Structures are given as C-alpha cells and as structure tokens.
Amino acid sequence: MLSYRHGFHAGNHADVLKHWLCVLTAQYMGQKDKPFLYVDTHAGAGVFSLKSSIANKTAEFEGGIKAIWDKKIPSAMMPYTDLIKQLNGSSNLKLYPGSPWFVNECLRSQDKARLFELHPQDYVLLKKNFDDKRNVKVEKQDGFAGLKALLPPTSKRAMVVIDPPYEQAHEYKLVVASLKDSIKRFANGVYIVWYPLINRTDSLTDNKKDMAQTMVRQLSLAGGKSFLDVRLWVRGENEAPGMYGSGMAVINPPWNLAKQLEEGLPFLVKSLGTTAEAGYSVNYQEG
Ligand SMILES: C[S@@+](CC[C@H](N)C(=O)[O-])C[C@H]1O[C@@H](n2cnc3c(N)ncnc32)[C@H](O)[C@@H]1O
C-alpha cells in the first residue's frame, strides 16, 4: 500500500534538518577526488511545488523552509539554502527540492546516483526530473532490494540515504535489517537514516514511537565505525499529539558533521520552534 506522498510535507522542519545534513555530507564526500556512489532508497519525486494544492493542504513548509527563508542564515547552513535559491532562480521561494535533487547538485562528473521510488506518480515525476542527467539512474523498485544489489560499490565509496514513510510499522525493522546487511557488504559506507519523533499521547502512534527509539538504538550497534544521532524538535514531546520533531541517524558520519550541525541547530530551534520546549540534541559515538 503506497498512500504516502511527500508533496504534502515538502519543506517542513523535518526536511530542513534532513536535507541540510544530506548536503553537508555530499559536499564532504566530494572533497576527495575518488568517485562515490549515491543511493537514495526512498527518493520521492525530486522537486516539489510549494504553490501546489498538495503542498498548501497543510502548508507544512510554513513551519519549515519558509520560516527561515528571510532570516540571516548561519554560514554552516548556507550550502543548503543556496541550492534552494539556485533551483528557484531567485529568492522567490516557489519550488522545494527533494533529497535526490540536493545531493545530485553536489555530485561531480565522476560520481553516480541510483534512485529508487515505488509510488507510480512520484516515480514518473522523479524520472522526468532526472531525465537529462547521464550519471543518475532512476528505478521503480523496492529501495531496500535495490541497495542490497549495489553493495559493495565498484567505486569503494558510497553515501546512502534511507528515508521511508514509516506508514507501516514493519519499516523500522526493515531499516535495521537493511543496515546490518549493508554494513556486512560494505563497512565503510556513509549511511543516513531519517526517523520521526512521535508523541506518546497519541495512542495510535505509541507503538511507532517505541519502534523508532528501538531502531535508533539498534542502528547505533549495527557495526559502523562511528555513529551520529541528531534530533530537532519544534515543540515539547507532550504538548500536542503527533510528530513533534525528527531525527537523523548517521552511520560512519563525516568527521566534522556534528560540529557543522551544532553551528546551525540553535538557529533552527529559535526559528522553527513553536513553543519554549523546542530543542535539539547531537550525540556522537565511536565504534
Ligand atoms: C519520505 S518520502 C521520501 C522523500 C525524499 N527522500 C526526500 O527527502 O525528498 C518516502 C518515499 O518512499 C516511497 N517508498 C515507499 N516504500 C518504498 C520502497 N520500499 N522502495 C522505494 N520507495 C518507497 C514513497 O512512495 C515515498 O515517495
């Protein structure tokens, strides 16, 4: 069952954290001449219109990218906001990129991207958005299976983004299984996983909250050489039901990623927080 459309959520606070982190990581990967492979297991449509009826149904972008757009951006965040300006051709915010677009803009001619998307409509949009890119291959295939077939990469360097909708509870377990298998196949990969921070008071999502926490714990023990867990919450956990923030779990993060994120996170809390209980955390651990 594929009911999730990222267009409803494009540019929200979770996207800001996720895409900023992806851009910093892709730029780091590009610092060495050796090529790398980018894999996006759940790629979405690639580009979203913030003027569309879908985006404006809940207008989540207003509590995300729109809320920082006219502010003085910390320098650590500029590579991310500059790419959005580049897509829009100006400071007029009409379009918002998805993870494959952000990372693709950071790739060099020697790098390659493999994008997986199962939703029939978003797959068509994704394909269209990358039609003219020779080093990008778009596939309508399960992203977990696609990833398995690509590891280890011939380039011996890879950045992998895993961003499932988590509409089905078993997706948390699939992520852990996929990462354990991926690390066995290719221990040196940089693996990035998005996850929601879900409120306890919403009885329907209680189980998912526990599953997300368990997933992150298991990812931290999955065999990476180092592990980074970054969280941004825009209100207190128990102030309202639903998703109050998000986190990014990174296996084998770039050495300077935590520091770069800490330079921008206080700004995001101030700009995106809706109550005094908004906050962030950055936890880094070796091996
Ligand atoms: C959260 S969205 C991705 C957003 C995108 N990564 C971004 O940041 O712009 C999740 C996407 O995964 C797709 N999807 C769900 N299950 C999938 C699977 N097993 N393999 C590939 N894509 C899947 C959904 O159709 C949806 O477009």
The ligand as a Tripos MOL2 file, in Angstrom:
@<TRIPOS>MOLECULE
LIG
   27    29     1     0     0
SMALL
NO_CHARGES

@<TRIPOS>ATOM
      1 C1          9.5850   10.2890    2.9320 C.3       1 LIG1
      2 S1          9.3470   10.0460    1.2400 S.3       1 LIG1
      3 C2         10.9090   10.3750    0.5290 C.3       1 LIG1
      4 C3         11.2960   11.7990    0.4970 C.3       1 LIG1
      5 C4         12.6300   12.0630   -0.1320 C.3       1 LIG1
      6 N1         13.6600   11.1870    0.4120 N.3       1 LIG1
      7 C5         13.0290   13.4980    0.0950 C.2       1 LIG1
      8 O1         13.6610   13.7940    1.1130 O.co2     1 LIG1
      9 O2         12.7370   14.3250   -0.7630 O.co2     1 LIG1
     10 C6          9.2760    8.3050    1.0940 C.3       1 LIG1
     11 C7          9.0850    7.8110   -0.3330 C.3       1 LIG1
     12 O3          9.3530    6.4160   -0.3530 O.3       1 LIG1
     13 C8          8.4970    5.8080   -1.3000 C.3       1 LIG1
     14 N2          8.5000    4.3640   -0.9640 N.ar      1 LIG1
     15 C9          7.7780    3.7150   -0.0200 C.ar      1 LIG1
     16 N3          8.2000    2.4460    0.0970 N.ar      1 LIG1
     17 C10         9.2260    2.2850   -0.7850 C.ar      1 LIG1
     18 C11        10.1100    1.2230   -1.0920 C.ar      1 LIG1
     19 N4         10.0060    0.0360   -0.4760 N.pl3     1 LIG1
     20 N5         11.0530    1.4130   -2.0300 N.ar      1 LIG1
     21 C12        11.1710    2.6030   -2.6720 C.ar      1 LIG1
     22 N6         10.3760    3.6620   -2.4130 N.ar      1 LIG1
     23 C13         9.4170    3.5090   -1.4730 C.ar      1 LIG1
     24 C14         7.2050    6.5390   -1.1370 C.3       1 LIG1
     25 O4          6.4100    6.4370   -2.3150 O.3       1 LIG1
     26 C15         7.6960    7.9650   -0.8870 C.3       1 LIG1
     27 O5          7.7590    8.7050   -2.0680 O.3       1 LIG1
@<TRIPOS>BOND
     1     1     2 1
     2     2     3 1
     3     2    10 1
     4     3     4 1
     5     4     5 1
     6     5     6 1
     7     5     7 1
     8     7     8 2
     9     7     9 1
    10    10    11 1
    11    11    12 1
    12    11    26 1
    13    12    13 1
    14    13    14 1
    15    13    24 1
    16    14    15 ar
    17    14    23 ar
    18    15    16 ar
    19    16    17 ar
    20    17    18 ar
    21    17    23 ar
    22    18    19 1
    23    18    20 ar
    24    20    21 ar
    25    21    22 ar
    26    22    23 ar
    27    24    25 1
    28    24    26 1
    29    26    27 1
@<TRIPOS>SUBSTRUCTURE
     1 LIG1         1 GROUP 0 **** ****
